């Protein structure tokens, strides 16, 4: 499978509650679910005592950033064509091979930190997915007369301001 859609685990009301907890008085004007394209990878990673574990990584095609992720929960029967997809901004787009290298480097570094002197290297790619559509909420909100745009991660509730 070269494309999959991740299940939205943080709903619109959850996203709004997260912002309200951090900024009391913030009024949400709108919340729109958008899907961002990532490259997805699953690697076998050597652990201590000869064990092997699996690690998931997502690499944002637009920013080029790699992230360790929880195991993917796939939205069954979802069609990528029916999603509200974020368009390519054309300012830092990376290709799939670059994404693969960044995911492998990230997981190798994470495994090395965890294992320290016991590290023998050797992560092995188990699976890759060319397009993983990750859900994010784009929230338009107001606080004390100022408008803000905030992105809330649809998987884990993390957030960051994308404009004001």
C-alpha positions, 0 to 999 in steps of 0.5 A, spaced: 500 500 500 503 506 497 498 511 501 494 511 507 490 515 512 491 516 519 485 516 524 484 522 527 485 521 535 484 528 537 477 531 535 475 538 534 472 539 541 478 536 544 483 541 540 479 546 542 479 544 550 487 543 549 487 551 547 482 553 552 487 550 557 493 553 555 489 560 553 483 561 558 479 566 554 481 564 547 474 564 543 475 559 537 472 562 531 473 555 526 476 549 526 478 545 520 481 538 519 486 538 514 491 532 512 498 533 511 502 528 507 508 525 510 512 519 508 511 513 513 517 508 515 517 502 520 524 500 522 526 494 526 531 497 531 535 492 535 534 493 543 538 490 549 539 483 550 538 481 543 531 483 542 528 487 536 523 492 537 519 496 531 519 504 531 515 508 526 517 514 523 513 520 519 517 525 515 513 531 513 514 532 505 514 540 506 518 541 512 523 535 511 522 534 519 522 527 521 518 524 527 518 518 531 510 516 532 506 511 535 504 505 531 499 508 526 492 507 527 489 507 520 482 510 518 479 504 514 476 505 507 478 512 507 480 515 500 485 520 500 481 524 494 476 526 499 480 529 504 482 536 505 489 536 503 494 541 504 497 544 498 504 543 496 507 550 498 513 549 494 518 552 499 522 546 502 519 539 499 523 533 499 523 527 495 521 520 498 529 517 498 531 524 502 525 522 507 527 515 508 534 517 510 532 522 515 527 517 518 533 512 518 538 517 521 533 519 526 531 512 529 539 510 529 540 516 533 534 515 538 536 507 538 544 509 540 541 514 545 537 509 549 542 503 548 549 507 549 555 502 549 551 496 548 549 499 541 551 495 535 547 499 530 543 495 524 536 498 524 532 495 518 527 498 514 521 493 515 515 497 511 515 504 507 509 508 505 509 513 500 504 517 502 501 517 510 495 523 510 496 525 517 490 529 520 491 536 523 486 541 526 487 548 523 484 553 529 482 560 527 481 563 534 481 570 538 484 572 544 483 579 547 482 582 540 487 579 536 486 573 531 490 567 531 491 561 527 493 555 531 495 548 528 493 542 533 496 535 532 490 530 530 494 524 533 497 527 540 494 534 541 500 537 540 500 545 538 503 551 535 501 557 532 502 558 525 500 565 524 496 571 528 
